[in-house]
Amino acid sequence: MAITMDLRQAILHKIHGKSEGDLRSMIEGSIDAQEAALPGLGVIFEMMWKNIDQTKQNALITMLHSKIEATDLGPLK
C-alpha cells in the first residue's frame, strides 16, 4: 500500500528532528535559490505565522509591505 503525503507533511517530515543550526542553514540556503525551495519556505512561514501574536504579525506585514514597495521590479522578462 502506498503512503500519500501532502506537500506540507513531506516538508515537515524532512525537517523534523533538525537542529536549530540545520534549520538556519536550510533557510539561508533557500534564500535566492531555485524556485523549488520556495514551498519549504512557505511551510516554515506558515508555521511561524500561526504561532506569533497579532502584534508580531502586524509588524511583519508592515516590514514586508515596506520592502515590497521599495523593490525596483524593472520590466518583466
Biotite code that builds the C-alpha atoms (Angstrom):
import biotite.structure as struc

atoms = struc.array([
    struc.Atom([0.000, 0.000, 0.000], chain_id="A", res_id=1, res_name="MET", atom_name="CA", element="C"),
    struc.Atom([1.374, 3.396, -0.996], chain_id="A", res_id=2, res_name="ALA", atom_name="CA", element="C"),
    struc.Atom([1.771, 6.172, 1.550], chain_id="A", res_id=3, res_name="ILE", atom_name="CA", element="C"),
    struc.Atom([0.395, 9.513, 0.422], chain_id="A", res_id=4, res_name="THR", atom_name="CA", element="C"),
    struc.Atom([1.648, 12.792, 1.912], chain_id="A", res_id=5, res_name="MET", atom_name="CA", element="C"),
    struc.Atom([0.720, 16.301, 1.011], chain_id="A", res_id=6, res_name="ASP", atom_name="CA", element="C"),
    struc.Atom([3.456, 18.859, 0.430], chain_id="A", res_id=7, res_name="LEU", atom_name="CA", element="C"),
    struc.Atom([3.244, 20.307, 3.959], chain_id="A", res_id=8, res_name="ARG", atom_name="CA", element="C"),
    struc.Atom([3.595, 16.861, 5.511], chain_id="A", res_id=9, res_name="GLN", atom_name="CA", element="C"),
    struc.Atom([6.529, 15.994, 3.269], chain_id="A", res_id=10, res_name="ALA", atom_name="CA", element="C"),
    struc.Atom([8.366, 19.203, 4.138], chain_id="A", res_id=11, res_name="ILE", atom_name="CA", element="C"),
    struc.Atom([7.685, 18.847, 7.869], chain_id="A", res_id=12, res_name="LEU", atom_name="CA", element="C"),
    struc.Atom([8.799, 15.211, 7.723], chain_id="A", res_id=13, res_name="HIS", atom_name="CA", element="C"),
    struc.Atom([12.045, 16.279, 6.043], chain_id="A", res_id=14, res_name="LYS", atom_name="CA", element="C"),
    struc.Atom([12.890, 18.965, 8.623], chain_id="A", res_id=15, res_name="ILE", atom_name="CA", element="C"),
    struc.Atom([11.607, 17.195, 11.757], chain_id="A", res_id=16, res_name="HIS", atom_name="CA", element="C"),
    struc.Atom([14.466, 16.482, 14.152], chain_id="A", res_id=17, res_name="GLY", atom_name="CA", element="C"),
    struc.Atom([16.831, 19.012, 12.602], chain_id="A", res_id=18, res_name="LYS", atom_name="CA", element="C"),
    struc.Atom([18.863, 21.201, 14.916], chain_id="A", res_id=19, res_name="SER", atom_name="CA", element="C"),
    struc.Atom([18.383, 24.966, 15.039], chain_id="A", res_id=20, res_name="GLU", atom_name="CA", element="C"),
    struc.Atom([21.624, 25.300, 13.072], chain_id="A", res_id=21, res_name="GLY", atom_name="CA", element="C"),
    struc.Atom([20.316, 22.877, 10.447], chain_id="A", res_id=22, res_name="ASP", atom_name="CA", element="C"),
    struc.Atom([17.099, 24.908, 10.148], chain_id="A", res_id=23, res_name="LEU", atom_name="CA", element="C"),
    struc.Atom([19.073, 28.142, 9.765], chain_id="A", res_id=24, res_name="ARG", atom_name="CA", element="C"),
    struc.Atom([21.242, 26.549, 7.076], chain_id="A", res_id=25, res_name="SER", atom_name="CA", element="C"),
    struc.Atom([18.178, 25.274, 5.238], chain_id="A", res_id=26, res_name="MET", atom_name="CA", element="C"),
    struc.Atom([16.518, 28.696, 5.334], chain_id="A", res_id=27, res_name="ILE", atom_name="CA", element="C"),
    struc.Atom([19.648, 30.602, 4.344], chain_id="A", res_id=28, res_name="GLU", atom_name="CA", element="C"),
    struc.Atom([20.389, 28.067, 1.616], chain_id="A", res_id=29, res_name="GLY", atom_name="CA", element="C"),
    struc.Atom([16.882, 28.519, 0.225], chain_id="A", res_id=30, res_name="SER", atom_name="CA", element="C"),
    struc.Atom([17.013, 32.329, 0.049], chain_id="A", res_id=31, res_name="ILE", atom_name="CA", element="C"),
    struc.Atom([17.670, 33.471, -3.524], chain_id="A", res_id=32, res_name="ASP", atom_name="CA", element="C"),
    struc.Atom([17.961, 29.811, -4.572], chain_id="A", res_id=33, res_name="ALA", atom_name="CA", element="C"),
    struc.Atom([15.977, 27.981, -7.208], chain_id="A", res_id=34, res_name="GLN", atom_name="CA", element="C"),
    struc.Atom([12.228, 28.359, -7.014], chain_id="A", res_id=35, res_name="GLU", atom_name="CA", element="C"),
    struc.Atom([11.933, 24.712, -5.957], chain_id="A", res_id=36, res_name="ALA", atom_name="CA", element="C"),
    struc.Atom([12.951, 25.861, -2.444], chain_id="A", res_id=37, res_name="ALA", atom_name="CA", element="C"),
    struc.Atom([10.006, 28.260, -2.116], chain_id="A", res_id=38, res_name="LEU", atom_name="CA", element="C"),
    struc.Atom([7.393, 25.717, -0.945], chain_id="A", res_id=39, res_name="PRO", atom_name="CA", element="C"),
    struc.Atom([9.623, 24.789, 2.003], chain_id="A", res_id=40, res_name="GLY", atom_name="CA", element="C"),
    struc.Atom([9.994, 28.417, 2.979], chain_id="A", res_id=41, res_name="LEU", atom_name="CA", element="C"),
    struc.Atom([6.234, 28.815, 2.658], chain_id="A", res_id=42, res_name="GLY", atom_name="CA", element="C"),
    struc.Atom([5.589, 25.956, 5.073], chain_id="A", res_id=43, res_name="VAL", atom_name="CA", element="C"),
    struc.Atom([8.076, 27.425, 7.557], chain_id="A", res_id=44, res_name="ILE", atom_name="CA", element="C"),
    struc.Atom([6.491, 30.877, 7.192], chain_id="A", res_id=45, res_name="PHE", atom_name="CA", element="C"),
    struc.Atom([3.052, 29.365, 7.769], chain_id="A", res_id=46, res_name="GLU", atom_name="CA", element="C"),
    struc.Atom([4.256, 27.690, 10.983], chain_id="A", res_id=47, res_name="MET", atom_name="CA", element="C"),
    struc.Atom([5.730, 30.959, 12.240], chain_id="A", res_id=48, res_name="MET", atom_name="CA", element="C"),
    struc.Atom([2.641, 32.970, 11.277], chain_id="A", res_id=49, res_name="TRP", atom_name="CA", element="C"),
    struc.Atom([0.320, 30.617, 13.152], chain_id="A", res_id=50, res_name="LYS", atom_name="CA", element="C"),
    struc.Atom([2.458, 30.849, 16.272], chain_id="A", res_id=51, res_name="ASN", atom_name="CA", element="C"),
    struc.Atom([3.077, 34.576, 16.645], chain_id="A", res_id=52, res_name="ILE", atom_name="CA", element="C"),
    struc.Atom([0.711, 37.062, 18.189], chain_id="A", res_id=53, res_name="ASP", atom_name="CA", element="C"),
    struc.Atom([-1.146, 39.704, 16.193], chain_id="A", res_id=54, res_name="GLN", atom_name="CA", element="C"),
    struc.Atom([1.317, 42.442, 17.176], chain_id="A", res_id=55, res_name="THR", atom_name="CA", element="C"),
    struc.Atom([4.183, 40.475, 15.633], chain_id="A", res_id=56, res_name="LYS", atom_name="CA", element="C"),
    struc.Atom([2.041, 39.628, 12.597], chain_id="A", res_id=57, res_name="GLN", atom_name="CA", element="C"),
    struc.Atom([1.293, 43.326, 12.110], chain_id="A", res_id=58, res_name="ASN", atom_name="CA", element="C"),
    struc.Atom([4.987, 44.228, 12.442], chain_id="A", res_id=59, res_name="ALA", atom_name="CA", element="C"),
    struc.Atom([5.881, 41.552, 9.907], chain_id="A", res_id=60, res_name="LEU", atom_name="CA", element="C"),
    struc.Atom([3.243, 42.790, 7.452], chain_id="A", res_id=61, res_name="ILE", atom_name="CA", element="C"),
    struc.Atom([4.485, 46.371, 7.857], chain_id="A", res_id=62, res_name="THR", atom_name="CA", element="C"),
    struc.Atom([8.082, 45.289, 7.184], chain_id="A", res_id=63, res_name="MET", atom_name="CA", element="C"),
    struc.Atom([7.093, 43.136, 4.202], chain_id="A", res_id=64, res_name="LEU", atom_name="CA", element="C"),
    struc.Atom([4.935, 45.891, 2.718], chain_id="A", res_id=65, res_name="HIS", atom_name="CA", element="C"),
    struc.Atom([7.766, 48.379, 3.078], chain_id="A", res_id=66, res_name="SER", atom_name="CA", element="C"),
    struc.Atom([10.287, 46.039, 1.415], chain_id="A", res_id=67, res_name="LYS", atom_name="CA", element="C"),
    struc.Atom([7.895, 45.115, -1.395], chain_id="A", res_id=68, res_name="ILE", atom_name="CA", element="C"),
    struc.Atom([7.100, 48.755, -2.173], chain_id="A", res_id=69, res_name="GLU", atom_name="CA", element="C"),
    struc.Atom([10.807, 49.667, -2.119], chain_id="A", res_id=70, res_name="ALA", atom_name="CA", element="C"),
    struc.Atom([11.673, 46.903, -4.597], chain_id="A", res_id=71, res_name="THR", atom_name="CA", element="C"),
    struc.Atom([12.549, 48.057, -8.112], chain_id="A", res_id=72, res_name="ASP", atom_name="CA", element="C"),
    struc.Atom([10.745, 45.469, -10.207], chain_id="A", res_id=73, res_name="LEU", atom_name="CA", element="C"),
    struc.Atom([12.045, 46.524, -13.570], chain_id="A", res_id=74, res_name="GLY", atom_name="CA", element="C"),
    struc.Atom([10.429, 45.196, -16.722], chain_id="A", res_id=75, res_name="PRO", atom_name="CA", element="C"),
    struc.Atom([9.055, 41.654, -16.915], chain_id="A", res_id=76, res_name="LEU", atom_name="CA", element="C"),
    struc.Atom([11.312, 39.298, -18.800], chain_id="A", res_id=77, res_name="LYS", atom_name="CA", element="C"),
])
